[in-house]
Amino acid sequence: MKKIILLFFLISYSILNAQNHKLEGPIWLKSGRDNIQVYQTEDNSWLYSEWLDNSNIRRAYMGLDNNLSSFVLGLENSTDKFSIIGGNVGIGTSDPAHTLDVNGTVQAKVFDFIDQNLGINGDRVRIFRDDVQYDKAILKVQIGDERHGEVQLGYTSYVNGDWYKSMAFYGNGTAIFSGSVRAPEVRVRIDPWADFVFDKDYELMPLEAVEKFINKNKHLPEIPTAKQVKKDGINLGEMNAKLLQKIEELTLHLIELNKKNKQLAEEISQIRKNQN
């Protein structure tokens, strides 16, 4: 115990008098108090510990910066890795539940997620912001190393206080695109389909009523107006079903008209026979 007290006195004396002392072997400090070592600056400037190699070249330092506002861990002179082996690290929390547990906001230029078991070359998933130009920023999600594995989400312009979205995805499954959508195949599920037109109890609107509706409203029944489409767009599934409904209704009208034409032709043929 006396040796430990003497050793602690020597270390404290060395720090206070800014002199160099070489101590052989590991240094053990024990205390019944929480603050085993106390460092105090006299000029309210830098206050830190240094780690030097055998050539007295500083490799790392840790402590307060020049105005005592930030606690800094610095690596330099070919020391370029900082590792925490084992355990969880918490920022803003005293009880971290994950390898890195942050209770607050994380700010970074790029997020890289790398899984060596994903892809033959350990392809990464990268999330970053790309400022294309003033008021034109894009959030990019890049999968792999090539551009074909990249998804861009962003805003194209800022006009009169409003952001105009170029592409946006929402948690309810809705997506917004301001440009074209190209795909080799688009599949839309919709129910009911328009085959109900061929049911025996379906009430087919007479052509005279359709004509009156068109003359009054300037569009087909059950089809949105040009003004509505410009404002709200169209539901592709519903619109395809409605267009098919109109085609099927038109088909029924044509079938009925064909029957009447055949009947009329037979009547004309019979009249001609009677005249002869």
C-alpha positions, 0 to 999 in steps of 0.5 A: 500500500505504501508503494502504491501511494508513493507511486501515485505521488510521483506521477502527480508530482511529474504532471504538476511540474511538467517534467519527464519521468520514465517508469518501468512496468505497468502503472497501477492506481487505486483509490477509494474515491471516484476521481482517481486522477484530476487534470486542471489547466491554469490558462483555460486552454488545451488540456490533453494526454499524448501518446508518443512512439519511441522517436517522440512522434505523437501518434494520438492525443485525447483531451479538451481543445484550446477553448475547453469546449470539445473533448477530442480524440486525435490520431495522426502520423500514420496512426489512422484506425480507432477500434473499440473491441467488444461491448456496446458504445452509447452516445447520449445514453448510459445503457447502450443496447446495440453495438452503436446506440445513439440517442439523438441525431446522426449527421454524416455525408455518407452512410455505407452498409457493407455485408461481406456475405451479400454479393460475390464482392461484398457489395455495399449499400450506400446512402448519401446526398448529392447536391447537383446544383443550387436548390437541386439536391438528390438523396441517393441510395446506391446498391453495389458499385455500378450506376444500374444499382442506384435509386435516386430520391430527390427534389428537382426545384424550389419555386415560390416556397414549394419543393417539386418532387422528382420521386418520392416513396411513402410508407403507405405504398404510394409513390410519386414521379414527376417524369416518365416511368418505363418498365417492360411490364406493369401489372395492376390488380383490380376488382371488379373487372368490366365483365358485369356488362354482359350480365343479363340484368345489366341496364345498358344505357340507350344510345339516345341517352348517351347522345344527350349526356355527351351533348350536355357534359362533353364526356362519356358517362362514368368517365372523368372530365379533362379538368378532373384528370388534369387536377387529380390524374387517373387510376390506371386500374380503374380507368382501364376497367372503365374503358373496357366497360365502354368497349363492351357497352359499344359491343352490345350496341353493335350486336343489337344494331347488327340484328336490326340491320339483318332484320331490316335487310330481310324485310327489304328483301321480302318487299322486293319479292312481293313487288316482283 
